[in-house]
Amino acid sequence: MVSLTEARENPAHQLWKQIEEVSAGMLGIEGSGMHMQPMAPIPEPETGTIWFYTRKDTDLARHVAPAPTPISA
C-alpha cells in the first residue's frame, strides 16, 4: 500500500518499493506502432535501473538494438 507521508518525504524509496511489488507490466516503444508486450521488471534500486529480459529476435529487441556500423575501406 502506498504511504502518502513516505511518498512526500522520500519519493524515490516509495517508487522502488512499489516497483518491487510489481510482477508484470506492459512495455513498449512510443511511436513505434508495435503492440505493448507483457514483461517482468527486475528492479535494481542501487543503480537506478529496471531490467527487462527478452530474446534477441523479438521485435522489441530489434527495435532498440544499435544499428550496425558500416565497414569503411
N, CA, C, O and CB atoms as a CASP TS submission, in Angstrom:
PFRMAT TS
TARGET T0000
AUTHOR 0000-0000-0000
METHOD Language model
MODEL 1
PARENT N/A
ATOM      1  N   MET     1       0.838  -1.180   0.000  1.00  0.00           N
ATOM      2  CA  MET     1       0.000   0.000   0.000  1.00  0.00           C
ATOM      3  C   MET     1       0.883   1.244   0.000  1.00  0.00           C
ATOM      4  O   MET     1       1.935   1.273   0.639  1.00  0.00           O
ATOM      5  CB  MET     1      -0.953  -0.003   1.215  1.00  0.00           C
ATOM      6  N   VAL     2       0.455   2.242  -0.704  1.00  0.00           N
ATOM      7  CA  VAL     2       1.196   3.485  -0.830  1.00  0.00           C
ATOM      8  C   VAL     2       1.054   4.298   0.456  1.00  0.00           C
ATOM      9  O   VAL     2      -0.050   4.483   0.968  1.00  0.00           O
ATOM     10  CB  VAL     2       0.704   4.296  -2.051  1.00  0.00           C
ATOM     11  N   SER     3       2.183   4.779   0.965  1.00  0.00           N
ATOM     12  CA  SER     3       2.180   5.675   2.108  1.00  0.00           C
ATOM     13  C   SER     3       2.375   7.091   1.591  1.00  0.00           C
ATOM     14  O   SER     3       3.428   7.417   1.042  1.00  0.00           O
ATOM     15  CB  SER     3       3.287   5.288   3.142  1.00  0.00           C
ATOM     16  N   LEU     4       1.353   7.941   1.766  1.00  0.00           N
ATOM     17  CA  LEU     4       1.454   9.307   1.272  1.00  0.00           C
ATOM     18  C   LEU     4       2.540  10.088   2.003  1.00  0.00           C
ATOM     19  O   LEU     4       3.217  10.919   1.397  1.00  0.00           O
ATOM     20  CB  LEU     4       0.117  10.017   1.415  1.00  0.00           C
ATOM     21  N   THR     5       2.713   9.832   3.286  1.00  0.00           N
ATOM     22  CA  THR     5       3.768  10.512   4.044  1.00  0.00           C
ATOM     23  C   THR     5       5.126  10.136   3.483  1.00  0.00           C
ATOM     24  O   THR     5       5.962  11.006   3.240  1.00  0.00           O
ATOM     25  CB  THR     5       3.688  10.158   5.548  1.00  0.00           C
ATOM     26  N   GLU     6       5.355   8.836   3.274  1.00  0.00           N
ATOM     27  CA  GLU     6       6.639   8.389   2.726  1.00  0.00           C
ATOM     28  C   GLU     6       6.835   8.913   1.307  1.00  0.00           C
ATOM     29  O   GLU     6       7.948   9.276   0.928  1.00  0.00           O
ATOM     30  CB  GLU     6       6.726   6.853   2.739  1.00  0.00           C
ATOM     31  N   ALA     7       5.773   8.953   0.533  1.00  0.00           N
ATOM     32  CA  ALA     7       5.871   9.454  -0.843  1.00  0.00           C
ATOM     33  C   ALA     7       6.293  10.920  -0.860  1.00  0.00           C
ATOM     34  O   ALA     7       7.055  11.337  -1.732  1.00  0.00           O
ATOM     35  CB  ALA     7       4.528   9.283  -1.576  1.00  0.00           C
ATOM     36  N   ARG     8       5.805  11.699   0.096  1.00  0.00           N
ATOM     37  CA  ARG     8       6.205  13.112   0.174  1.00  0.00           C
ATOM     38  C   ARG     8       7.635  13.261   0.677  1.00  0.00           C
ATOM     39  O   ARG     8       8.393  14.083   0.163  1.00  0.00           O
ATOM     40  CB  ARG     8       5.253  13.885   1.089  1.00  0.00           C
ATOM     41  N   GLU     9       8.008  12.465   1.686  1.00  0.00           N
ATOM     42  CA  GLU     9       9.320  12.612   2.329  1.00  0.00           C
ATOM     43  C   GLU     9      10.445  11.924   1.557  1.00  0.00           C
ATOM     44  O   GLU     9      11.571  12.421   1.534  1.00  0.00           O
ATOM     45  CB  GLU     9       9.265  12.056   3.733  1.00  0.00           C
ATOM     46  N   ASN    10      10.153  10.794   0.931  1.00  0.00           N
ATOM     47  CA  ASN    10      11.188  10.041   0.215  1.00  0.00           C
ATOM     48  C   ASN    10      10.562   9.382  -1.015  1.00  0.00           C
ATOM     49  O   ASN    10      10.364   8.167  -1.034  1.00  0.00           O
ATOM     50  CB  ASN    10      11.850   8.966   1.146  1.00  0.00           C
ATOM     51  N   PRO    11      10.251  10.177  -2.039  1.00  0.00           N
ATOM     52  CA  PRO    11       9.537   9.622  -3.198  1.00  0.00           C
ATOM     53  C   PRO    11      10.305   8.525  -3.923  1.00  0.00           C
ATOM     54  O   PRO    11       9.690   7.574  -4.406  1.00  0.00           O
ATOM     55  CB  PRO    11       9.223  10.720  -4.168  1.00  0.00           C
ATOM     56  N   ALA    12      11.621   8.626  -4.014  1.00  0.00           N
ATOM     57  CA  ALA    12      12.404   7.594  -4.722  1.00  0.00           C
ATOM     58  C   ALA    12      12.272   6.250  -4.011  1.00  0.00           C
ATOM     59  O   ALA    12      12.092   5.223  -4.665  1.00  0.00           O
ATOM     60  CB  ALA    12      13.902   8.005  -4.815  1.00  0.00           C
ATOM     61  N   HIS    13      12.358   6.243  -2.697  1.00  0.00           N
ATOM     62  CA  HIS    13      12.221   4.993  -1.938  1.00  0.00           C
ATOM     63  C   HIS    13      10.838   4.399  -2.135  1.00  0.00           C
ATOM     64  O   HIS    13      10.698   3.191  -2.327  1.00  0.00           O
ATOM     65  CB  HIS    13      12.485   5.232  -0.440  1.00  0.00           C
ATOM     66  N   GLN    14       9.813   5.244  -2.089  1.00  0.00           N
ATOM     67  CA  GLN    14       8.437   4.787  -2.291  1.00  0.00           C
ATOM     68  C   GLN    14       8.268   4.189  -3.685  1.00  0.00           C
ATOM     69  O   GLN    14       7.621   3.153  -3.840  1.00  0.00           O
ATOM     70  CB  GLN    14       7.447   5.948  -2.087  1.00  0.00           C
ATOM     71  N   LEU    15       8.842   4.832  -4.696  1.00  0.00           N
ATOM     72  CA  LEU    15       8.757   4.327  -6.065  1.00  0.00           C
ATOM     73  C   LEU    15       9.392   2.945  -6.181  1.00  0.00           C
ATOM     74  O   LEU    15       8.779   2.031  -6.732  1.00  0.00           O
ATOM     75  CB  LEU    15       9.434   5.301  -7.034  1.00  0.00           C
ATOM     76  N   TRP    16      10.609   2.779  -5.672  1.00  0.00           N
ATOM     77  CA  TRP    16      11.286   1.481  -5.766  1.00  0.00           C
ATOM     78  C   TRP    16      10.543   0.405  -4.992  1.00  0.00           C
ATOM     79  O   TRP    16      10.497  -0.750  -5.414  1.00  0.00           O
ATOM     80  CB  TRP    16      12.718   1.589  -5.252  1.00  0.00           C
ATOM     81  N   LYS    17       9.969   0.779  -3.872  1.00  0.00           N
ATOM     82  CA  LYS    17       9.179  -0.169  -3.086  1.00  0.00           C
ATOM     83  C   LYS    17       7.974  -0.649  -3.896  1.00  0.00           C
ATOM     84  O   LYS    17       7.659  -1.839  -3.891  1.00  0.00           O
ATOM     85  CB  LYS    17       8.715   0.477  -1.758  1.00  0.00           C
ATOM     86  N   GLN    18       7.305   0.262  -4.584  1.00  0.00           N
ATOM     87  CA  GLN    18       6.153  -0.099  -5.416  1.00  0.00           C
ATOM     88  C   GLN    18       6.580  -0.966  -6.603  1.00  0.00           C
ATOM     89  O   GLN    18       5.901  -1.938  -6.934  1.00  0.00           O
ATOM     90  CB  GLN    18       5.439   1.168  -5.919  1.00  0.00           C
ATOM     91  N   ILE    19       7.690  -0.624  -7.238  1.00  0.00           N
ATOM     92  CA  ILE    19       8.175  -1.399  -8.391  1.00  0.00           C
ATOM     93  C   ILE    19       8.499  -2.829  -7.977  1.00  0.00           C
ATOM     94  O   ILE    19       8.218  -3.768  -8.722  1.00  0.00           O
ATOM     95  CB  ILE    19       9.422  -0.730  -9.012  1.00  0.00           C
ATOM     96  N   GLU    20       9.088  -3.003  -6.796  1.00  0.00           N
ATOM     97  CA  GLU    20       9.435  -4.355  -6.332  1.00  0.00           C
ATOM     98  C   GLU    20       8.204  -5.229  -6.110  1.00  0.00           C
ATOM     99  O   GLU    20       8.314  -6.455  -6.094  1.00  0.00           O
ATOM    100  CB  GLU    20      10.237  -4.273  -5.042  1.00  0.00           C
ATOM    101  N   GLU    21       7.040  -4.617  -5.939  1.00  0.00           N
ATOM    102  CA  GLU    21       5.802  -5.376  -5.740  1.00  0.00           C
ATOM    103  C   GLU    21       5.116  -5.740  -7.055  1.00  0.00           C
ATOM    104  O   GLU    21       4.139  -6.489  -7.048  1.00  0.00           O
ATOM    105  CB  GLU    21       4.846  -4.581  -4.876  1.00  0.00           C
ATOM    106  N   VAL    22       5.607  -5.227  -8.175  1.00  0.00           N
ATOM    107  CA  VAL    22       5.004  -5.484  -9.481  1.00  0.00           C
ATOM    108  C   VAL    22       5.610  -6.755 -10.077  1.00  0.00           C
ATOM    109  O   VAL    22       6.831  -6.887 -10.158  1.00  0.00           O
ATOM    110  CB  VAL    22       5.213  -4.272 -10.438  1.00  0.00           C
ATOM    111  N   SER    23       4.752  -7.685 -10.492  1.00  0.00           N
ATOM    112  CA  SER    23       5.274  -8.917 -11.086  1.00  0.00           C
ATOM    113  C   SER    23       5.275  -8.867 -12.614  1.00  0.00           C
ATOM    114  O   SER    23       5.990  -9.635 -13.258  1.00  0.00           O
ATOM    115  CB  SER    23       4.455 -10.108 -10.614  1.00  0.00           C
ATOM    116  N   ALA    24       4.479  -7.972 -13.197  1.00  0.00           N
ATOM    117  CA  ALA    24       4.455  -7.833 -14.649  1.00  0.00           C
ATOM    118  C   ALA    24       3.902  -6.467 -15.015  1.00  0.00           C
ATOM    119  O   ALA    24       3.090  -5.886 -14.296  1.00  0.00           O
ATOM    120  CB  ALA    24       3.614  -8.956 -15.301  1.00  0.00           C
ATOM    121  N   GLY    25       4.363  -5.978 -16.144  1.00  0.00           N
ATOM    122  CA  GLY    25       3.883  -4.707 -16.662  1.00  0.00           C
ATOM    123  C   GLY    25       3.927  -4.750 -18.172  1.00  0.00           C
ATOM    124  O   GLY    25       4.409  -5.719 -18.759  1.00  0.00           O
ATOM    125  N   MET    26       3.430  -3.719 -18.793  1.00  0.00           N
ATOM    126  CA  MET    26       3.426  -3.657 -20.247  1.00  0.00           C
ATOM    127  C   MET    26       4.528  -2.713 -20.700  1.00  0.00           C
ATOM    128  O   MET    26       4.621  -1.579 -20.231  1.00  0.00           O
ATOM    129  CB  MET    26       2.043  -3.197 -20.785  1.00  0.00           C
ATOM    130  N   LEU    27       5.364  -3.191 -21.617  1.00  0.00           N
ATOM    131  CA  LEU    27       6.497  -2.415 -22.101  1.00  0.00           C
ATOM    132  C   LEU    27       6.382  -2.256 -23.608  1.00  0.00           C
ATOM    133  O   LEU    27       6.069  -3.207 -24.326  1.00  0.00           O
ATOM    134  CB  LEU    27       7.839  -3.088 -21.717  1.00  0.00           C
ATOM    135  N   GLY    28       6.637  -1.053 -24.072  1.00  0.00           N
ATOM    136  CA  GLY    28       6.594  -0.789 -25.500  1.00  0.00           C
ATOM    137  C   GLY    28       7.400   0.446 -25.824  1.00  0.00           C
ATOM    138  O   GLY    28       7.935   1.103 -24.930  1.00  0.00           O
ATOM    139  N   ILE    29       7.485   0.760 -27.092  1.00  0.00           N
ATOM    140  CA  ILE    29       8.244   1.914 -27.555  1.00  0.00           C
ATOM    141  C   ILE    29       7.266   2.900 -28.178  1.00  0.00           C
ATOM    142  O   ILE    29       6.613   2.597 -29.176  1.00  0.00           O
ATOM    143  CB  ILE    29       9.357   1.497 -28.574  1.00  0.00           C
ATOM    144  N   GLU    30       7.176   4.060 -27.590  1.00  0.00           N
ATOM    145  CA  GLU    30       6.247   5.076 -28.057  1.00  0.00           C
ATOM    146  C   GLU    30       6.541   5.442 -29.511  1.00  0.00           C
ATOM    147  O   GLU    30       7.691   5.668 -29.888  1.00  0.00           O
ATOM    148  CB  GLU    30       6.321   6.324 -27.164  1.00  0.00           C
ATOM    149  N   GLY    31       5.504   5.495 -30.300  1.00  0.00           N
ATOM    150  CA  GLY    31       5.631   5.894 -31.692  1.00  0.00           C
ATOM    151  C   GLY    31       6.114   4.799 -32.634  1.00  0.00           C
ATOM    152  O   GLY    31       6.271   5.045 -33.830  1.00  0.00           O
ATOM    153  N   SER    32       6.353   3.590 -32.118  1.00  0.00           N
ATOM    154  CA  SER    32       6.868   2.519 -32.970  1.00  0.00           C
ATOM    155  C   SER    32       5.774   1.787 -33.725  1.00  0.00           C
ATOM    156  O   SER    32       6.050   1.113 -34.717  1.00  0.00           O
ATOM    157  CB  SER    32       7.643   1.536 -32.143  1.00  0.00           C
ATOM    158  N   GLY    33       4.534   1.912 -33.267  1.00  0.00           N
ATOM    159  CA  GLY    33       3.443   1.184 -33.894  1.00  0.00           C
ATOM    160  C   GLY    33       3.348  -0.264 -33.440  1.00  0.00           C
ATOM    161  O   GLY    33       2.445  -0.983 -33.868  1.00  0.00           O
ATOM    162  N   MET    34       4.255  -0.703 -32.592  1.00  0.00           N
ATOM    163  CA  MET    34       4.229  -2.079 -32.086  1.00  0.00           C
ATOM    164  C   MET    34       3.268  -2.184 -30.912  1.00  0.00           C
ATOM    165  O   MET    34       2.999  -1.199 -30.225  1.00  0.00           O
ATOM    166  CB  MET    34       5.645  -2.538 -31.664  1.00  0.00           C
ATOM    167  N   HIS    35       2.757  -3.385 -30.691  1.00  0.00           N
ATOM    168  CA  HIS    35       1.908  -3.643 -29.538  1.00  0.00           C
ATOM    169  C   HIS    35       2.757  -3.668 -28.276  1.00  0.00           C
ATOM    170  O   HIS    35       3.933  -4.029 -28.310  1.00  0.00           O
ATOM    171  CB  HIS    35       1.139  -4.971 -29.706  1.00  0.00           C
ATOM    172  N   MET    36       2.149  -3.283 -27.169  1.00  0.00           N
ATOM    173  CA  MET    36       2.826  -3.382 -25.875  1.00  0.00           C
ATOM    174  C   MET    36       3.029  -4.861 -25.554  1.00  0.00           C
ATOM    175  O   MET    36       2.211  -5.704 -25.922  1.00  0.00           O
ATOM    176  CB  MET    36       2.006  -2.666 -24.743  1.00  0.00           C
ATOM    177  N   GLN    37       4.126  -5.165 -24.866  1.00  0.00           N
ATOM    178  CA  GLN    37       4.460  -6.543 -24.522  1.00  0.00           C
ATOM    179  C   GLN    37       4.462  -6.714 -23.008  1.00  0.00           C
ATOM    180  O   GLN    37       4.999  -5.863 -22.299  1.00  0.00           O
ATOM    181  CB  GLN    37       5.829  -6.938 -25.115  1.00  0.00           C
ATOM    182  N   PRO    38       3.869  -7.808 -22.492  1.00  0.00           N
ATOM    183  CA  PRO    38       3.947  -8.045 -21.059  1.00  0.00           C
ATOM    184  C   PRO    38       5.377  -8.441 -20.691  1.00  0.00           C
ATOM    185  O   PRO    38       5.964  -9.329 -21.309  1.00  0.00           O
ATOM    186  CB  PRO    38       2.937  -9.143 -20.624  1.00  0.00           C
ATOM    187  N   MET    39       5.923  -7.780 -19.687  1.00  0.00           N
ATOM    188  CA  MET    39       7.303  -8.038 -19.278  1.00  0.00           C
ATOM    189  C   MET    39       7.373  -8.038 -17.754  1.00  0.00           C
ATOM    190  O   MET    39       6.575  -7.372 -17.094  1.00  0.00           O
ATOM    191  CB  MET    39       8.279  -6.977 -19.879  1.00  0.00           C
ATOM    192  N   ALA    40       8.318  -8.778 -17.200  1.00  0.00           N
ATOM    193  CA  ALA    40       8.550  -8.799 -15.758  1.00  0.00           C
ATOM    194  C   ALA    40       9.714  -7.858 -15.445  1.00  0.00           C
ATOM    195  O   ALA    40      10.820  -8.061 -15.947  1.00  0.00           O
ATOM    196  CB  ALA    40       8.847 -10.255 -15.249  1.00  0.00           C
ATOM    197  N   PRO    41       9.480  -6.829 -14.620  1.00  0.00           N
ATOM    198  CA  PRO    41      10.568  -5.915 -14.273  1.00  0.00           C
ATOM    199  C   PRO    41      11.473  -6.529 -13.216  1.00  0.00           C
ATOM    200  O   PRO    41      11.005  -7.200 -12.297  1.00  0.00           O
ATOM    201  CB  PRO    41      10.010  -4.577 -13.776  1.00  0.00           C
ATOM    202  N   ILE    42      12.766  -6.293 -13.354  1.00  0.00           N
ATOM    203  CA  ILE    42      13.744  -6.721 -12.357  1.00  0.00           C
ATOM    204  C   ILE    42      14.419  -5.447 -11.870  1.00  0.00           C
ATOM    205  O   ILE    42      15.350  -4.950 -12.504  1.00  0.00           O
ATOM    206  CB  ILE    42      14.798  -7.768 -12.950  1.00  0.00           C
ATOM    207  N   PRO    43      13.943  -4.912 -10.730  1.00  0.00           N
ATOM    208  CA  PRO    43      14.456  -3.633 -10.255  1.00  0.00           C
ATOM    209  C   PRO    43      15.829  -3.751  -9.613  1.00  0.00           C
ATOM    210  O   PRO    43      16.126  -4.730  -8.928  1.00  0.00           O
ATOM    211  CB  PRO    43      13.493  -3.030  -9.272  1.00  0.00           C
ATOM    212  N   GLU    44      16.658  -2.750  -9.840  1.00  0.00           N
ATOM    213  CA  GLU    44      17.989  -2.648  -9.230  1.00  0.00           C
ATOM    214  C   GLU    44      18.107  -1.214  -8.681  1.00  0.00           C
ATOM    215  O   GLU    44      18.747  -0.360  -9.294  1.00  0.00           O
ATOM    216  CB  GLU    44      19.158  -2.982 -10.285  1.00  0.00           C
ATOM    217  N   PRO    45      17.479  -0.962  -7.515  1.00  0.00           N
ATOM    218  CA  PRO    45      17.428   0.399  -6.987  1.00  0.00           C
ATOM    219  C   PRO    45      18.803   1.017  -6.734  1.00  0.00           C
ATOM    220  O   PRO    45      18.966   2.233  -6.841  1.00  0.00           O
ATOM    221  CB  PRO    45      16.645   0.408  -5.714  1.00  0.00           C
ATOM    222  N   GLU    46      19.791   0.188  -6.400  1.00  0.00           N
ATOM    223  CA  GLU    46      21.125   0.736  -6.110  1.00  0.00           C
ATOM    224  C   GLU    46      21.729   1.465  -7.303  1.00  0.00           C
ATOM    225  O   GLU    46      22.524   2.387  -7.126  1.00  0.00           O
ATOM    226  CB  GLU    46      22.059  -0.377  -5.674  1.00  0.00           C
ATOM    227  N   THR    47      21.363   1.065  -8.502  1.00  0.00           N
ATOM    228  CA  THR    47      21.900   1.724  -9.693  1.00  0.00           C
ATOM    229  C   THR    47      20.837   2.540 -10.430  1.00  0.00           C
ATOM    230  O   THR    47      21.129   3.182 -11.439  1.00  0.00           O
ATOM    231  CB  THR    47      22.497   0.687 -10.635  1.00  0.00           C
ATOM    232  N   GLY    48      19.601   2.514  -9.921  1.00  0.00           N
ATOM    233  CA  GLY    48      18.522   3.248 -10.576  1.00  0.00           C
ATOM    234  C   GLY    48      18.108   2.609 -11.891  1.00  0.00           C
ATOM    235  O   GLY    48      17.696   3.307 -12.818  1.00  0.00           O
ATOM    236  N   THR    49      18.214   1.283 -11.979  1.00  0.00           N
ATOM    237  CA  THR    49      17.951   0.558 -13.217  1.00  0.00           C
ATOM    238  C   THR    49      16.795  -0.414 -13.047  1.00  0.00           C
ATOM    239  O   THR    49      16.641  -1.032 -11.994  1.00  0.00           O
ATOM    240  CB  THR    49      19.200  -0.189 -13.672  1.00  0.00           C
ATOM    241  N   ILE    50      15.987  -0.544 -14.084  1.00  0.00           N
ATOM    242  CA  ILE    50      14.970  -1.592 -14.137  1.00  0.00           C
ATOM    243  C   ILE    50      15.308  -2.441 -15.362  1.00  0.00           C
ATOM    244  O   ILE    50      15.334  -1.938 -16.485  1.00  0.00           O
ATOM    245  CB  ILE    50      13.488  -0.993 -14.215  1.00  0.00           C
ATOM    246  N   TRP    51      15.563  -3.716 -15.141  1.00  0.00           N
ATOM    247  CA  TRP    51      15.927  -4.633 -16.224  1.00  0.00           C
ATOM    248  C   TRP    51      14.693  -5.356 -16.735  1.00  0.00           C
ATOM    249  O   TRP    51      13.794  -5.711 -15.973  1.00  0.00           O
ATOM    250  CB  TRP    51      16.985  -5.651 -15.749  1.00  0.00           C
ATOM    251  N   PHE    52      14.672  -5.568 -18.060  1.00  0.00           N
ATOM    252  CA  PHE    52      13.656  -6.378 -18.715  1.00  0.00           C
ATOM    253  C   PHE    52      14.417  -7.316 -19.651  1.00  0.00           C
ATOM    254  O   PHE    52      15.219  -6.857 -20.466  1.00  0.00           O
ATOM    255  CB  PHE    52      12.583  -5.486 -19.496  1.00  0.00           C
ATOM    256  N   TYR    53      14.181  -8.593 -19.545  1.00  0.00           N
ATOM    257  CA  TYR    53      14.868  -9.567 -20.392  1.00  0.00           C
ATOM    258  C   TYR    53      13.923 -10.064 -21.481  1.00  0.00           C
ATOM    259  O   TYR    53      12.745 -10.327 -21.237  1.00  0.00           O
ATOM    260  CB  TYR    53      15.397 -10.753 -19.548  1.00  0.00           C
ATOM    261  N   THR    54      14.469 -10.184 -22.682  1.00  0.00           N
ATOM    262  CA  THR    54      13.716 -10.724 -23.804  1.00  0.00           C
ATOM    263  C   THR    54      14.704 -11.395 -24.761  1.00  0.00           C
ATOM    264  O   THR    54      15.915 -11.209 -24.642  1.00  0.00           O
ATOM    265  CB  THR    54      12.892  -9.604 -24.530  1.00  0.00           C
ATOM    266  N   ARG    55      14.195 -12.149 -25.679  1.00  0.00           N
ATOM    267  CA  ARG    55      15.068 -12.779 -26.674  1.00  0.00           C
ATOM    268  C   ARG    55      15.554 -11.739 -27.673  1.00  0.00           C
ATOM    269  O   ARG    55      14.890 -10.726 -27.891  1.00  0.00           O
ATOM    270  CB  ARG    55      14.333 -13.925 -27.406  1.00  0.00           C
ATOM    271  N   LYS    56      16.703 -11.986 -28.275  1.00  0.00           N
ATOM    272  CA  LYS    56      17.277 -11.052 -29.250  1.00  0.00           C
ATOM    273  C   LYS    56      16.439 -10.906 -30.512  1.00  0.00           C
ATOM    274  O   LYS    56      16.488  -9.870 -31.174  1.00  0.00           O
ATOM    275  CB  LYS    56      18.661 -11.499 -29.627  1.00  0.00           C
ATOM    276  N   ASP    57      15.667 -11.943 -30.851  1.00  0.00           N
ATOM    277  CA  ASP    57      14.943 -11.909 -32.117  1.00  0.00           C
ATOM    278  C   ASP    57      13.515 -11.360 -31.996  1.00  0.00           C
ATOM    279  O   ASP    57      12.730 -11.494 -32.935  1.00  0.00           O
ATOM    280  CB  ASP    57      14.896 -13.290 -32.699  1.00  0.00           C
ATOM    281  N   THR    58      13.168 -10.751 -30.872  1.00  0.00           N
ATOM    282  CA  THR    58      11.840 -10.153 -30.755  1.00  0.00           C
ATOM    283  C   THR    58      11.821  -8.788 -31.443  1.00  0.00           C
ATOM    284  O   THR    58      12.866  -8.158 -31.609  1.00  0.00           O
ATOM    285  CB  THR    58      11.429 -10.017 -29.266  1.00  0.00           C
ATOM    286  N   ASP    59      10.632  -8.332 -31.843  1.00  0.00           N
ATOM    287  CA  ASP    59      10.506  -7.011 -32.466  1.00  0.00           C
ATOM    288  C   ASP    59      11.015  -5.925 -31.527  1.00  0.00           C
ATOM    289  O   ASP    59      11.666  -4.976 -31.964  1.00  0.00           O
ATOM    290  CB  ASP    59       9.043  -6.732 -32.854  1.00  0.00           C
ATOM    291  N   LEU    60      10.721  -6.065 -30.247  1.00  0.00           N
ATOM    292  CA  LEU    60      11.138  -5.075 -29.259  1.00  0.00           C
ATOM    293  C   LEU    60      12.664  -4.975 -29.201  1.00  0.00           C
ATOM    294  O   LEU    60      13.210  -3.871 -29.211  1.00  0.00           O
ATOM    295  CB  LEU    60      10.575  -5.432 -27.873  1.00  0.00           C
ATOM    296  N   ALA    61      13.349  -6.106 -29.141  1.00  0.00           N
ATOM    297  CA  ALA    61      14.814  -6.103 -29.082  1.00  0.00           C
ATOM    298  C   ALA    61      15.425  -5.557 -30.372  1.00  0.00           C
ATOM    299  O   ALA    61      16.379  -4.780 -30.338  1.00  0.00           O
ATOM    300  CB  ALA    61      15.337  -7.519 -28.816  1.00  0.00           C
ATOM    301  N   ARG    62      14.871  -5.969 -31.491  1.00  0.00           N
ATOM    302  CA  ARG    62      15.404  -5.477 -32.765  1.00  0.00           C
ATOM    303  C   ARG    62      15.218  -3.968 -32.897  1.00  0.00           C
ATOM    304  O   ARG    62      16.063  -3.291 -33.485  1.00  0.00           O
ATOM    305  CB  ARG    62      14.725  -6.194 -33.940  1.00  0.00           C
ATOM    306  N   HIS    63      14.134  -3.439 -32.364  1.00  0.00           N
ATOM    307  CA  HIS    63      13.849  -2.011 -32.485  1.00  0.00           C
ATOM    308  C   HIS    63      14.816  -1.154 -31.660  1.00  0.00           C
ATOM    309  O   HIS    63      15.146  -0.038 -32.062  1.00  0.00           O
ATOM    310  CB  HIS    63      12.419  -1.733 -32.054  1.00  0.00           C
ATOM    311  N   VAL    64      15.267  -1.660 -30.523  1.00  0.00           N
ATOM    312  CA  VAL    64      16.160  -0.871 -29.666  1.00  0.00           C
ATOM    313  C   VAL    64      17.636  -1.199 -29.874  1.00  0.00           C
ATOM    314  O   VAL    64      18.500  -0.520 -29.320  1.00  0.00           O
ATOM    315  CB  VAL    64      15.800  -1.090 -28.216  1.00  0.00           C
ATOM    316  N   ALA    65      17.935  -2.220 -30.656  1.00  0.00           N
ATOM    317  CA  ALA    65      19.327  -2.592 -30.906  1.00  0.00           C
ATOM    318  C   ALA    65      20.025  -1.496 -31.709  1.00  0.00           C
ATOM    319  O   ALA    65      19.419  -0.887 -32.591  1.00  0.00           O
ATOM    320  CB  ALA    65      19.407  -3.945 -31.653  1.00  0.00           C
ATOM    321  N   PRO    66      21.302  -1.247 -31.402  1.00  0.00           N
ATOM    322  CA  PRO    66      22.028  -0.246 -32.191  1.00  0.00           C
ATOM    323  C   PRO    66      22.188  -0.706 -33.637  1.00  0.00           C
ATOM    324  O   PRO    66      22.323  -1.898 -33.913  1.00  0.00           O
ATOM    325  CB  PRO    66      23.409   0.034 -31.568  1.00  0.00           C
ATOM    326  N   ALA    67      22.171   0.246 -34.539  1.00  0.00           N
ATOM    327  CA  ALA    67      22.370  -0.076 -35.958  1.00  0.00           C
ATOM    328  C   ALA    67      23.803  -0.519 -36.166  1.00  0.00           C
ATOM    329  O   ALA    67      24.708   0.022 -35.531  1.00  0.00           O
ATOM    330  CB  ALA    67      22.036   1.141 -36.868  1.00  0.00           C
ATOM    331  N   PRO    68      24.036  -1.496 -37.044  1.00  0.00           N
ATOM    332  CA  PRO    68      25.412  -1.941 -37.297  1.00  0.00           C
ATOM    333  C   PRO    68      26.238  -0.798 -37.910  1.00  0.00           C
ATOM    334  O   PRO    68      25.746  -0.012 -38.720  1.00  0.00           O
ATOM    335  CB  PRO    68      25.420  -3.181 -38.239  1.00  0.00           C
ATOM    336  N   THR    69      27.490  -0.739 -37.500  1.00  0.00           N
ATOM    337  CA  THR    69      28.376   0.296 -38.060  1.00  0.00           C
ATOM    338  C   THR    69      28.893  -0.142 -39.410  1.00  0.00           C
ATOM    339  O   THR    69      29.321  -1.285 -39.567  1.00  0.00           O
ATOM    340  CB  THR    69      29.557   0.591 -37.111  1.00  0.00           C
ATOM    341  N   PRO    70      28.861   0.747 -40.392  1.00  0.00           N
ATOM    342  CA  PRO    70      29.355   0.394 -41.724  1.00  0.00           C
ATOM    343  C   PRO    70      30.880   0.174 -41.690  1.00  0.00           C
ATOM    344  O   PRO    70      31.608   0.845 -40.958  1.00  0.00           O
ATOM    345  CB  PRO    70      28.989   1.505 -42.750  1.00  0.00           C
ATOM    346  N   ILE    71      31.316  -0.757 -42.482  1.00  0.00           N
ATOM    347  CA  ILE    71      32.758  -1.026 -42.588  1.00  0.00           C
ATOM    348  C   ILE    71      33.325  -0.124 -43.671  1.00  0.00           C
ATOM    349  O   ILE    71      32.875  -0.142 -44.816  1.00  0.00           O
ATOM    350  CB  ILE    71      33.046  -2.542 -42.909  1.00  0.00           C
ATOM    351  N   SER    72      34.326   0.669 -43.286  1.00  0.00           N
ATOM    352  CA  SER    72      34.926   1.556 -44.274  1.00  0.00           C
ATOM    353  C   SER    72      36.167   0.898 -44.857  1.00  0.00           C
ATOM    354  O   SER    72      36.879   0.167 -44.169  1.00  0.00           O
ATOM    355  CB  SER    72      35.276   2.927 -43.647  1.00  0.00           C
ATOM    356  N   ALA    73      36.411   1.162 -46.117  1.00  0.00           N
ATOM    357  CA  ALA    73      37.557   0.549 -46.818  1.00  0.00           C
ATOM    358  C   ALA    73      38.795   1.387 -46.691  1.00  0.00           C
ATOM    359  O   ALA    73      39.846   1.021 -47.218  1.00  0.00           O
ATOM    360  CB  ALA    73      37.241   0.337 -48.287  1.00  0.00           C
TER
END
